[in-house]
Amino acid sequence: MPDVLVIYASKMGSTQEIAEAITAHLCVAGLSVDLYPAEDAPDPIGYRAVVLGSAVYLRRWRRPALRYLRRHTTTLRGLPVWLFQSGPCGEHDASEGIPTPRAVRRLIDRTDAFEPVTFGGRLDPARAAGALARWLSSSKELRGDFRDWVAIRGWARGIAGQLGAGEPHLAHEAGPWRP
Ligand SMILES: Cc1cc2nc3c(=O)[nH]c(=O)nc-3n(C[C@H](O)[C@H](O)[C@H](O)COP(=O)(O)O)c2cc1C
């Protein structure tokens, strides 16, 4: 059984790429990892930890991510669960975070997952899904790739450290671990 289950909910691909990068960093640290879109992700039973991330649309997480957390509440409560959300584009400094959506907050309370870390997102007219996405990505202020790969790597390394892999002295970067 692999160590970590990494799950993502993405519409235009950028959150998927973040999940892929996290997976790669965890593997480099010596952990074995399964990576799944939320709609196909297996039951977390047997994994040592779960990392789950969603893109943010209109201040909400993608439904498959919420559904997964809801469906597996009991199992997730017994595991360390790290969450991330990806969204802010333009001037917004993603490292300051964005409010945790209410539905996510309720699920954090039920699963004991860590507070989500926020990563910047990407708005690319070539990948825009839907009229609203095309309109937003036509704005010079919002268009672009705002993902901070150094921050993403630091977070993934911190998780590896908390799981006793890679460089444990980086463990603090992923927040405190509560058994
Ligand atoms: C219609 C639409 C609504 C969005 N709403 C938000 C939002 O409320 N908060 C936010 O931080 N980002 C928002 N974004 C930015 C997306 O979260 C960002 O583009 C993200 O990288 C998309 O992830 P994905 O490529 O994995 O689908 C929105 C983007 C679109 C197209």
The ligand as a Tripos MOL2 file, in Angstrom:
@<TRIPOS>MOLECULE
LIG
   31    33     1     0     0
SMALL
NO_CHARGES

@<TRIPOS>ATOM
      1 C1        -15.3450   31.6100  -13.2170 C.3       1 LIG1
      2 C2        -14.1570   31.6640  -12.3140 C.ar      1 LIG1
      3 C3        -14.3400   31.9670  -10.9760 C.ar      1 LIG1
      4 C4        -13.2260   32.0250  -10.1070 C.ar      1 LIG1
      5 N1        -13.4280   32.3250   -8.7880 N.ar      1 LIG1
      6 C5        -12.3660   32.4050   -7.9600 C.ar      1 LIG1
      7 C6        -12.5350   32.7140   -6.5820 C.ar      1 LIG1
      8 O1        -13.6320   32.8980   -6.0770 O.2       1 LIG1
      9 N2        -11.4330   32.8220   -5.8090 N.ar      1 LIG1
     10 C7        -10.1750   32.6190   -6.3100 C.ar      1 LIG1
     11 O2         -9.1970   32.7470   -5.5670 O.2       1 LIG1
     12 N3         -9.9850   32.2830   -7.6130 N.ar      1 LIG1
     13 C8        -11.0430   32.1820   -8.4420 C.ar      1 LIG1
     14 N4        -10.8620   31.8460   -9.7640 N.ar      1 LIG1
     15 C9         -9.5080   31.5310  -10.2550 C.3       1 LIG1
     16 C10        -9.3070   30.0260  -10.3650 C.3       1 LIG1
     17 O3         -9.4200   29.4290   -9.0950 O.3       1 LIG1
     18 C11        -7.9130   29.7390  -10.9670 C.3       1 LIG1
     19 O4         -7.9660   30.0480  -12.3280 O.3       1 LIG1
     20 C12        -7.4730   28.3000  -10.7410 C.3       1 LIG1
     21 O5         -6.1100   28.1750  -11.0730 O.3       1 LIG1
     22 C13        -8.2990   27.3290  -11.5590 C.3       1 LIG1
     23 O6         -7.9040   26.0210  -11.2380 O.3       1 LIG1
     24 P1         -8.0200   24.8140  -12.2580 P.3       1 LIG1
     25 O7         -7.1980   25.1780  -13.4830 O.co2     1 LIG1
     26 O8         -7.4500   23.6590  -11.5440 O.co2     1 LIG1
     27 O9         -9.4700   24.6290  -12.5920 O.co2     1 LIG1
     28 C14       -11.9310   31.7700  -10.6250 C.ar      1 LIG1
     29 C15       -11.7830   31.4670  -11.9820 C.ar      1 LIG1
     30 C16       -12.8680   31.4120  -12.8200 C.ar      1 LIG1
     31 C17       -12.6500   31.0670  -14.2610 C.3       1 LIG1
@<TRIPOS>BOND
     1     1     2 1
     2     2     3 ar
     3     2    30 ar
     4     3     4 ar
     5     4     5 ar
     6     4    28 ar
     7     5     6 ar
     8     6     7 ar
     9     6    13 1
    10     7     8 2
    11     7     9 ar
    12     9    10 ar
    13    10    11 2
    14    10    12 ar
    15    12    13 ar
    16    13    14 ar
    17    14    15 1
    18    14    28 ar
    19    15    16 1
    20    16    17 1
    21    16    18 1
    22    18    19 1
    23    18    20 1
    24    20    21 1
    25    20    22 1
    26    22    23 1
    27    23    24 1
    28    24    25 2
    29    24    26 1
    30    24    27 1
    31    28    29 ar
    32    29    30 ar
    33    30    31 1
@<TRIPOS>SUBSTRUCTURE
     1 LIG1         1 GROUP 0 **** ****
